[in-house]
Amino acid sequence: MHTSYSQLSSDLTSALARFLDPDETRAECRRWFQEGLGLPASWILIHGDEPVPAEDAAKVAGWLERRKQGEPWSYILGWCDFRGRRFTVTRDTLIPRPETELVLEAALEVGRRLGVLHACDVGTGSGILAVCMALETDWEVQASDISLGALKAARANAEALGAKVAFQRGHLLAPLKDPLGLVVSNPPYVDPADAPGLQRELAFEPATALFAPDRGLALATEILREARRRAAPGCVLEIGAGQGEELRSRALASGWKRAVVHQDLAGHDRCLMALL
């Protein structure tokens, strides 16, 4: 007897509910059908009694086994939506978070206000910041990452989306050419001491893109200092909750004239803007 789409949805919801909260369960179940099987919620309402093809049933069963082990849905799917664009993600890249769009918006605003012609994305990962800046401005954009795997994904995303970005391999700003222009980054900012208490999904993401020494502040501090030394007109960084005041002080100590911290919708420190 074939399982119907309605029954599959019910079974999947029950399975996901064993390790996700109710809101996450509903949202993720919708994503599995819409993104994984290409079936929007409206289709299920109309065609819910139809039998699920064996191929689709096998796909969902395989995905569920991987998800039970903690693997994030975006890695299972192989891509993630960011700002209405599809970005390939792999185990070499972080999965884009909605909060990073606040950093992008801040960078676009600051860059336009300063009238910059160049920008760089430091530690580009899947390339979301570099690609979006290249597509949404007329800036000349370059990007760096120390990971060959991340750069492979970022280059593929830039090519797929038609974005012109010069990618360079190396540590932070070191491989990037002058003029840097506006420096933008979502650097590793998680305190390694917090690792044992993090959600299990984060174990699948690259540790080098998550954790930084000095309570998570080391790489952000290095970017601020190096960007100022190399005469960047501004620096926009994604930061962790509770890091704003300390990084603001470090930015001013590095020679930036102004440093402003913005919070996300949950009220957590999320973005630091350092300006001359």
Secondary structure as UniProt FT lines:
FT   HELIX           5..16
FT   TURN            17..19
FT   HELIX           22..31
FT   HELIX           32..36
FT   HELIX           41..47
FT   TURN            48..49
FT   HELIX           54..68
FT   TURN            69..70
FT   HELIX           73..77
FT   STRAND          79..82
FT   TURN            83..84
FT   STRAND          85..88
FT   TURN            91..92
FT   TURN            98..99
FT   HELIX           100..114
FT   STRAND          118..122
FT   TURN            125..126
FT   HELIX           128..136
FT   STRAND          140..145
FT   HELIX           148..161
FT   STRAND          165..169
FT   TURN            172..175
FT   STRAND          182..185
FT   HELIX           192..197
FT   HELIX           200..204
FT   HELIX           207..209
FT   TURN            213..217
FT   HELIX           218..229
FT   TURN            230..231
FT   STRAND          234..238
FT   TURN            241..242
FT   HELIX           244..253
FT   TURN            254..255
FT   STRAND          258..263
FT   TURN            265..266
FT   STRAND          269..275
//
